[in-house]
Amino acid sequence: MLAPMQGLTNSALRNLFAVWIKPDTLFTEFMRVAPGDTSRRLSSTDLNDIVPDEQGTPLVVQLIGHSTGALVAAARIAQNAGAAHINLNLGCPFGRMTTGLTGGGILQRPELLQELIPAMRDVIKGSFSIKLRSGYNNNQQIFSLLPLFESSAVDFIVLHPRTVIQEYNGVANHAITANVVKETSLPVIANGDIRTAEDGLAVLEETGACGLMLGRGAIADPLLFKRLREKDTSQPDRIERAAMLYYYLSEILKRYQNLFCGEQQILGKVKSIVATMSDPEFDRHIKSLKKTRTIRRFSELLDELKGDP
Protein backbone atom coordinates (compact mmCIF):
# COMPACT_ATOMS: atom_id res chain seq x y z
CA MET A 1 0.00 0.00 0.00
CA LEU A 2 1.14 3.55 -0.70
CA ALA A 3 0.77 5.52 2.53
CA PRO A 4 -1.45 8.60 2.83
CA MET A 5 0.96 11.52 3.11
CA GLN A 6 -0.30 15.06 3.50
CA GLY A 7 1.01 17.34 0.77
CA LEU A 8 2.43 14.43 -1.23
CA THR A 9 -0.11 11.76 -2.20
CA ASN A 10 -2.37 14.07 -4.19
CA SER A 11 -4.40 12.89 -7.19
CA ALA A 12 -1.60 13.54 -9.69
CA LEU A 13 0.97 11.51 -7.79
CA ARG A 14 -1.54 8.71 -7.15
CA ASN A 15 -2.37 8.59 -10.84
CA LEU A 16 1.31 8.26 -11.77
CA PHE A 17 1.82 5.46 -9.25
CA ALA A 18 -1.34 3.72 -10.46
CA VAL A 19 -0.30 3.60 -14.12
CA TRP A 20 3.44 3.08 -13.56
CA ILE A 21 4.03 1.26 -10.27
CA LYS A 22 0.61 -0.30 -9.63
CA PRO A 23 0.56 -0.54 -5.83
CA ASP A 24 -2.04 -2.96 -4.48
CA THR A 25 -3.81 -0.10 -2.68
CA LEU A 26 -3.71 3.71 -2.73
CA PHE A 27 -4.85 6.16 -0.04
CA THR A 28 -5.96 9.77 -0.32
CA GLU A 29 -4.32 12.44 1.78
CA PHE A 30 -6.37 12.77 4.95
CA MET A 31 -9.69 14.52 4.47
CA ARG A 32 -10.38 16.81 7.41
CA VAL A 33 -13.94 16.45 8.74
CA ALA A 34 -15.49 19.75 9.77
CA PRO A 35 -16.81 19.74 13.37
CA GLY A 36 -19.82 21.55 14.74
CA ASP A 37 -23.23 22.09 13.22
CA THR A 38 -22.64 22.07 9.49
CA SER A 39 -23.82 20.08 6.52
CA ARG A 40 -20.48 20.57 4.73
CA ARG A 41 -18.39 17.96 6.52
CA LEU A 42 -15.92 17.58 3.63
CA SER A 43 -14.51 20.29 1.37
CA SER A 44 -15.48 20.44 -2.29
CA THR A 45 -11.84 19.76 -3.17
CA ASP A 46 -11.88 16.56 -1.13
CA LEU A 47 -15.19 15.47 -2.62
CA ASN A 48 -13.76 15.87 -6.10
CA ASP A 49 -10.91 13.54 -5.09
CA ILE A 50 -13.22 10.66 -4.15
CA VAL A 51 -13.38 7.74 -6.56
CA PRO A 52 -13.58 3.99 -5.89
CA ASP A 53 -10.27 3.36 -7.64
CA GLU A 54 -7.38 4.99 -9.50
CA GLN A 55 -6.82 3.29 -12.87
CA GLY A 56 -8.10 0.01 -11.39
CA THR A 57 -6.20 0.30 -8.09
CA PRO A 58 -8.50 0.51 -5.05
CA LEU A 59 -8.50 3.99 -3.49
CA VAL A 60 -9.05 4.29 0.26
CA VAL A 61 -10.52 7.58 1.48
CA GLN A 62 -8.92 8.57 4.77
CA LEU A 63 -10.98 10.68 7.20
CA ILE A 64 -9.64 12.61 10.17
CA GLY A 65 -11.79 14.25 12.82
CA HIS A 66 -12.83 14.01 16.47
CA SER A 67 -16.61 13.87 16.76
CA THR A 68 -18.65 10.70 16.31
CA GLY A 69 -21.52 12.58 14.70
CA ALA A 70 -19.26 14.47 12.31
CA LEU A 71 -17.23 11.42 11.29
CA VAL A 72 -20.32 9.26 10.75
CA ALA A 73 -21.89 12.00 8.62
CA ALA A 74 -18.65 12.38 6.65
CA ALA A 75 -18.49 8.63 6.03
CA ARG A 76 -22.01 8.76 4.57
CA ILE A 77 -21.09 11.75 2.39
CA ALA A 78 -17.92 10.05 1.17
CA GLN A 79 -19.84 6.92 0.23
CA ASN A 80 -22.45 8.93 -1.63
CA ALA A 81 -19.60 10.60 -3.52
CA GLY A 82 -18.27 7.21 -4.61
CA ALA A 83 -15.96 5.98 -1.86
CA ALA A 84 -15.78 2.18 -1.69
CA HIS A 85 -13.14 2.05 1.07
CA ILE A 86 -12.88 4.30 4.13
CA ASN A 87 -10.04 4.61 6.65
CA LEU A 88 -10.03 6.41 9.99
CA ASN A 89 -6.84 8.27 10.91
CA LEU A 90 -5.91 7.66 14.55
CA GLY A 91 -2.23 8.33 14.10
CA CYS A 92 -1.39 11.80 12.79
CA PRO A 93 0.99 13.40 15.34
CA PHE A 94 1.51 16.87 13.90
CA GLY A 95 0.29 20.38 14.64
CA ARG A 96 -3.08 20.69 16.31
CA MET A 97 -3.54 16.95 15.90
CA THR A 98 -1.59 16.51 19.15
CA THR A 99 -3.49 19.20 21.08
CA GLY A 100 -7.02 18.25 20.08
CA LEU A 101 -8.81 14.96 19.97
CA THR A 102 -8.09 14.54 16.27
CA GLY A 103 -5.84 12.00 14.57
CA GLY A 104 -3.49 10.53 17.13
CA GLY A 105 -4.82 12.97 19.72
CA ILE A 106 -8.00 10.94 20.23
CA LEU A 107 -5.90 8.13 21.72
CA GLN A 108 -5.70 10.33 24.84
CA ARG A 109 -9.40 9.54 25.33
CA PRO A 110 -9.76 5.91 24.25
CA GLU A 111 -13.21 5.67 25.84
CA LEU A 112 -14.52 7.88 23.02
CA LEU A 113 -13.62 5.16 20.53
CA GLN A 114 -16.13 2.80 22.13
CA GLU A 115 -18.92 4.81 20.50
CA LEU A 116 -17.05 6.06 17.42
CA ILE A 117 -15.75 2.81 15.91
CA PRO A 118 -19.05 0.82 15.99
CA ALA A 119 -20.97 3.87 14.76
CA MET A 120 -18.70 4.26 11.73
CA ARG A 121 -18.83 0.52 11.02
CA ASP A 122 -22.63 0.66 11.03
CA VAL A 123 -22.77 3.20 8.19
CA ILE A 124 -19.79 2.06 6.11
CA LYS A 125 -20.93 -0.46 3.51
CA GLY A 126 -17.53 -1.10 1.94
CA SER A 127 -14.26 -1.79 3.71
CA PHE A 128 -13.50 0.06 6.96
CA SER A 129 -9.92 0.22 8.19
CA ILE A 130 -8.01 2.09 10.86
CA LYS A 131 -4.50 3.55 10.65
CA LEU A 132 -3.02 4.20 14.05
CA ARG A 133 0.03 4.55 16.23
CA SER A 134 0.76 1.97 18.92
CA GLY A 135 -0.45 4.43 21.55
CA TYR A 136 -0.53 8.06 22.60
CA ASN A 137 2.32 7.91 25.08
CA ASN A 138 2.41 4.18 25.80
CA ASN A 139 3.41 1.63 23.15
CA GLN A 140 1.21 -1.01 24.81
CA GLN A 141 -2.06 0.91 24.36
CA ILE A 142 -2.78 -0.82 21.05
CA PHE A 143 -3.42 -4.12 22.84
CA SER A 144 -6.32 -2.66 24.83
CA LEU A 145 -7.92 -1.44 21.58
CA LEU A 146 -7.80 -4.71 19.65
CA PRO A 147 -10.97 -6.22 21.21
CA LEU A 148 -12.95 -3.13 20.16
CA PHE A 149 -11.64 -3.29 16.59
CA GLU A 150 -12.45 -6.99 16.39
CA SER A 151 -15.96 -6.72 17.85
CA SER A 152 -16.69 -3.81 15.49
CA ALA A 153 -15.69 -5.93 12.47
CA VAL A 154 -12.99 -3.55 11.28
CA ASP A 155 -11.58 -5.03 8.06
CA PHE A 156 -7.89 -4.39 8.76
CA ILE A 157 -5.55 -2.13 10.72
CA VAL A 158 -2.44 -0.31 9.61
CA LEU A 159 0.01 -0.04 12.49
CA HIS A 160 2.87 2.44 12.82
CA PRO A 161 4.62 1.23 15.98
CA ARG A 162 5.63 4.56 17.46
CA THR A 163 3.65 6.58 19.99
CA VAL A 164 1.96 9.81 18.96
CA ILE A 165 4.24 11.90 21.15
CA GLN A 166 7.30 10.33 19.52
CA GLU A 167 6.23 11.85 16.21
CA TYR A 168 8.95 10.46 13.89
CA ASN A 169 11.77 10.33 16.43
CA GLY A 170 13.51 7.09 17.35
CA VAL A 171 12.70 3.98 15.38
CA ALA A 172 9.52 2.11 14.54
CA ASN A 173 9.41 -0.82 16.98
CA HIS A 174 8.19 -3.69 14.83
CA ALA A 175 8.49 -6.09 17.76
CA ILE A 176 5.20 -4.47 18.77
CA THR A 177 3.83 -5.17 15.29
CA ALA A 178 4.77 -8.83 15.68
CA ASN A 179 2.98 -9.05 19.03
CA VAL A 180 -0.13 -7.36 17.61
CA VAL A 181 -0.21 -9.90 14.76
CA LYS A 182 -0.12 -12.69 17.37
CA GLU A 183 -2.84 -11.12 19.49
CA THR A 184 -5.48 -10.33 16.86
CA SER A 185 -7.40 -12.14 14.16
CA LEU A 186 -7.51 -8.94 12.11
CA PRO A 187 -5.18 -8.47 9.13
CA VAL A 188 -2.32 -6.18 10.13
CA ILE A 189 -0.45 -3.94 7.68
CA ALA A 190 3.01 -2.91 8.92
CA ASN A 191 4.04 0.72 8.47
CA GLY A 192 7.08 2.73 9.50
CA ASP A 193 10.79 2.96 8.59
CA ILE A 194 10.57 0.79 5.47
CA ARG A 195 13.01 2.45 3.08
CA THR A 196 14.57 -0.52 1.26
CA ALA A 197 13.44 -3.91 0.02
CA GLU A 198 15.65 -5.45 2.69
CA ASP A 199 13.77 -3.45 5.37
CA GLY A 200 10.38 -4.50 4.03
CA LEU A 201 11.16 -8.19 3.63
CA ALA A 202 12.64 -8.29 7.14
CA VAL A 203 9.52 -6.67 8.62
CA LEU A 204 7.26 -9.17 6.86
CA GLU A 205 9.33 -12.12 8.05
CA GLU A 206 9.77 -10.89 11.62
CA THR A 207 6.21 -9.73 12.23
CA GLY A 208 3.98 -12.05 10.20
CA ALA A 209 2.10 -8.97 8.95
CA CYS A 210 -0.01 -9.59 5.87
CA GLY A 211 1.28 -6.55 4.03
CA LEU A 212 3.29 -3.34 4.08
CA MET A 213 2.43 0.32 3.82
CA LEU A 214 5.23 2.35 2.25
CA GLY A 215 5.61 6.07 2.88
CA ARG A 216 8.64 8.27 2.31
CA GLY A 217 10.74 5.35 1.15
CA ALA A 218 8.38 4.83 -1.80
CA ILE A 219 7.99 8.55 -2.54
CA ALA A 220 11.78 8.79 -2.81
CA ASP A 221 12.07 5.55 -4.81
CA PRO A 222 8.82 4.27 -6.36
CA LEU A 223 10.56 1.15 -7.70
CA LEU A 224 10.79 -0.04 -4.09
CA PHE A 225 7.42 -1.70 -4.77
CA LYS A 226 8.93 -3.68 -7.66
CA ARG A 227 11.94 -4.84 -5.65
CA LEU A 228 9.74 -5.96 -2.77
CA ARG A 229 7.52 -7.98 -5.08
CA GLU A 230 10.56 -9.61 -6.66
CA LYS A 231 12.30 -10.03 -3.28
CA ASP A 232 15.28 -8.26 -4.78
CA THR A 233 17.51 -6.78 -2.08
CA SER A 234 20.25 -5.68 -4.47
CA GLN A 235 20.79 -1.98 -5.02
CA PRO A 236 19.87 -0.54 -8.45
CA ASP A 237 22.89 0.53 -10.46
CA ARG A 238 23.61 4.15 -11.34
CA ILE A 239 22.09 3.96 -14.83
CA GLU A 240 18.85 2.42 -13.57
CA ARG A 241 18.62 5.00 -10.80
CA ALA A 242 19.23 7.90 -13.21
CA ALA A 243 16.56 6.59 -15.59
CA MET A 244 14.07 6.26 -12.72
CA LEU A 245 14.74 9.80 -11.46
CA TYR A 246 14.38 11.29 -14.93
CA TYR A 247 11.12 9.48 -15.73
CA TYR A 248 9.58 10.00 -12.27
CA LEU A 249 10.30 13.72 -11.95
CA SER A 250 9.51 14.48 -15.61
CA GLU A 251 6.14 12.75 -15.38
CA ILE A 252 5.18 14.32 -12.06
CA LEU A 253 6.19 17.75 -13.36
CA LYS A 254 3.80 17.32 -16.31
CA ARG A 255 0.96 16.24 -14.04
CA TYR A 256 1.56 19.02 -11.52
CA GLN A 257 1.37 21.65 -14.27
CA ASN A 258 -2.18 20.42 -14.91
CA LEU A 259 -3.14 20.20 -11.23
CA PHE A 260 -1.59 23.27 -9.60
CA CYS A 261 -1.49 26.96 -10.53
CA GLY A 262 1.55 29.19 -10.81
CA GLU A 263 5.17 28.34 -11.37
CA GLN A 264 6.23 28.62 -7.73
CA GLN A 265 3.42 26.39 -6.46
CA ILE A 266 4.20 23.77 -9.09
CA LEU A 267 7.92 23.86 -8.31
CA GLY A 268 7.26 23.76 -4.58
CA LYS A 269 5.14 20.64 -4.94
CA VAL A 270 7.75 18.87 -7.10
CA LYS A 271 10.52 19.89 -4.69
CA SER A 272 8.57 18.32 -1.81
CA ILE A 273 9.15 15.00 -3.60
CA VAL A 274 12.81 15.76 -4.26
CA ALA A 275 13.19 16.58 -0.54
CA THR A 276 12.51 12.93 0.35
CA MET A 277 15.45 11.75 -1.78
CA SER A 278 18.88 10.89 -0.44
CA ASP A 279 21.34 9.31 -2.85
CA PRO A 280 25.11 9.94 -2.52
CA GLU A 281 25.69 9.23 -6.21
CA PHE A 282 23.23 11.92 -7.25
CA ASP A 283 23.76 14.35 -4.40
CA ARG A 284 24.86 17.16 -6.74
CA HIS A 285 21.85 16.67 -9.04
CA ILE A 286 19.39 16.55 -6.14
CA LYS A 287 20.81 19.70 -4.54
CA SER A 288 20.61 21.53 -7.87
CA LEU A 289 16.98 20.47 -8.38
CA LYS A 290 16.10 21.74 -4.89
CA LYS A 291 17.58 25.16 -5.70
CA THR A 292 15.88 25.75 -9.05
CA ARG A 293 13.64 28.79 -9.40
CA THR A 294 12.01 28.08 -12.74
CA ILE A 295 10.32 25.10 -14.36
CA ARG A 296 12.50 25.62 -17.42
CA ARG A 297 15.69 25.23 -15.38
CA PHE A 298 14.26 22.22 -13.52
CA SER A 299 13.56 20.55 -16.88
CA GLU A 300 17.05 21.36 -18.13
CA LEU A 301 18.57 19.71 -15.05
CA LEU A 302 16.45 16.62 -15.66
CA ASP A 303 17.72 16.49 -19.26
CA GLU A 304 21.28 16.72 -17.95
CA LEU A 305 20.55 13.83 -15.60
CA LYS A 306 19.20 11.76 -18.47
CA GLY A 307 22.09 12.57 -20.77
CA ASP A 308 24.93 12.19 -18.29
CA PRO A 309 24.02 9.79 -15.46
N, C-alpha and C positions, 0 to 999 in steps of 0.2 A: 504494500500500500504506500502511496505517496502521502506524506503527512500534510495536514492542514497547517499552513504557515502564513501568518498575517503579513500582508505586503508582498508576498512572493507567489503563492499558489493561486493567482488570479486566473480568469477564464482563458487568457491567451497562453499562459504557461501550461495550463492543464491540457489545452488542445494540442500543443506541441508534444507533450509527453504521451498523449493518447494515440497520436498517429505515428510517432517515432519509437517510443520506448514501450508502450503498451503495458503499464502497470496493471495489476489485477484489480485494483480499486483506486479511485481518486477521491479526494475530499475538497470541499470548498474551504476558503478562508472562513473563520468563524463569522456567523451572522448574529450581530448584537440584537437581542430582543428588547424592545422598548418597554419599560415598566410603567406603572400607573394606569390611569383610566384612558386608554386610547385604543382605537380600532386599527391603528397602523403599527403593528408589532414589528414588522420587518420593513426595511427601506425599499424603495422602488428599485434601486440598484441591485440589492440582494435578490429581490424577486425575479429580476431579469436573468440572474445567474442560475436559477433553479431549473434543472433538467434531470430526467432519470439517469442519463448516461452521457458521457463524452465520447463520441465516435465509437460507441459500443462498449466502452469501459464504464462500469457502474460508478455513479457519482453520489457520494454521501454528503448531505447537507448538514453542516455542523452549526448547532445553535448554542448561544451563550447568554445566560441571564440569571436571575435570582428569585423569581416569583413563580410559584406553581401555576397560578392562573395565566400569567403572561406566557410562560413557556408552553403550556398546553395549547393556548390560543395560537401561538406561533407555529407549533407543530401542525395544527389543522391548516393554517394558511399555507405553510410550505407544501403540504400534501396536495392542496387544491391547486397550487401553482405547478405541480408536476413532480415533486420529490417522491422517490421510491424508497429512499434510505435516509434515516435521520440519526444524527449523533449528538449527544449532549456533552459539552465541554465542562469537565470538572477538574481541569488541570492548569489552565493558563495562570502563570504566576506574576505577570507584569502589571505595572501601573496601578490603576484603581481596582484591578482584579484582586489584589492582595488586601485592600482596605475594605471592600464591600463583599457581600455574599454572592459574588459572581465568579465564574470560572473556578479556579482552585480555592477561592475564598470561602465557598460554601462548605468546604470540608471542615471549617471551624464550627459549623452547626450541623453535624451529621443527622440530627433528629429531623431536620427539615426534609431530608431525602426520603424519609419513610412515607411521606405524602407525595412528593414530587415524582419519584421514579415510577410507582404504579400508575399514577395519573397520566403520565406521558405514554406509558405502555398501552393504556386503555384506548388512546386515540390514534396511536401510530399503527397503521395497517401493514406497512412494509417492515423492513428491518429496523431495529432500534438498538443502537450501540452506545457505549459510554467510553470516553477517553479521559483518563484520570492519572493523577500522581498517586504515589503509594500512601500519601497522607499529607496533612497540613504541616505538622511539625513532628510527626512520628511515623516512621517508615512502616510500622506494624498496623496502622489504621486500616489499610486495605482489607485485612482479614476480617474485620468486624463488619465490613460492607458487603462481602461476598454473599451471605445468606439473603440479603435484600435483593441483590441483582438476580440471584437465581430464582427466588420466589416471584419476582416480577417478570420473569421470562425475557430478560435482556438477551439479545442474540449473540453478542460478543463484547469483550472489553479490550481496550487498548491501554496498556500499562506502561507508563514512564516511571521507572523506579527511583525517583528522587522525591523529596518532599517539596511542597509549594514554596516554603521559605528558603529552600536551597537555590531556587531559581535554576540556573544552569551551572552552578558551582559544583566542585567535586566530580564524582563519576556516577553514572547510572549503575545502581547495584542490582545486577540481574540475578543474584542469588535470591532476591525477593521475588523476582519474576518466576523463578523455578519453583519456589514454595507456593506461590499463588496457583500455578498450573497444577500442582499436586492437590491443592485444597479445594478446587472448584471443578464442576463439570462443564463450566462455560468455556468456549474457545477463548484463548488469550493471545493477543497480538503484542509482541515485544517491541518497545520503542525506546530510543535513547542511546546516543553514542555509537551508532552503527555507521561508520565512515568508510569501511572497506569490505570487500567480500569476505575476507578472513574474519572480521568482526561479526558479520551477520551469520555466517555459518557456525561460528563458535557459540553465539547466543542461541541459535536454534538447537544445537546439540546439547548445550548445558542446561537449557531451561525446559525443553519439551514444548515450547510455544508452537502454535499452529501456523504462525506467520510473523512477518516483520513489517513494521512501519518505518519508512526511511524519510528523514528530514533533510537537514543541511548537507549531509553526505551525498544525497541524491541530487540536490539542487546544484552542488558543485560539480558532480560527475554523474550525469544521468545514466551512463552505461554501467553503473553499479548494479542496476537491476539485471542486466544481461549477465554479468559475471556471477551474480548470486544464483541465477537460474542454472547456469552451466557449471556451478561449483568451481569456478576458476579463480584461484587466489593469486595468480601471477599478476604483476603490474603491467599495464599497457605500455608499449614502447613509445618513444618520443613522437614518431610519425602518427601513430594512432591517436595519441593524446592531442596533437596539433589539429588533426582532422576533426576530432570531436569538438574542440573548442571553436574552431571556425564555423562548423555547421550549426552548433547549438546557439552561439551568440548572434550569428547572421540571421537565423530563423526567428529568434525571439525579438530581435530588433525590428524585423519586418512586422511581426504581429503587434508589437507595442506601438508602432506608428499608426496602426489602425484602431488601437484600443484607447490610447492616451492622447492628450492634447498638449502641444507645445514642446519645443525641443528639450528644454531643461527637465520637464517631467518625464519625458521618454527616456532621456539619458539617465536620470536618477533611478528609474525603475530597472533599467538594464544593469546599471552599476551595483544595484542591490544584489543581483545574482553574482556578478564578478566578485563582490565582497566576500562571498562564501568560499572562494577558491584559494587554495594554497598549494602551489606546485613549484618546487625549487627550480626545475628546468625551465619554467616559463615565468619566473618571478619578474623579469624585466617587462615582458609583454603585459602581464596582469597589472603591474604598477602603472604602465603607460595608459592602459584602458581606463583605469580608475581616475586618471587625471584629465581625460579628454573633456573638452568643452563644447564640442560640436558633433553632431551625428556623422557629418562628412569625415571628420578626423577619426572617429571611432571605426568607421567602415574601412578607412585606409589602413588602420592598424590591423584589422582583421585580415585584410588582403596580404599584408606583410607576413602575418602569422601563417597564412596558407602557403605563401610562396617560399618562405624560408623558415621551416620548422626547426 
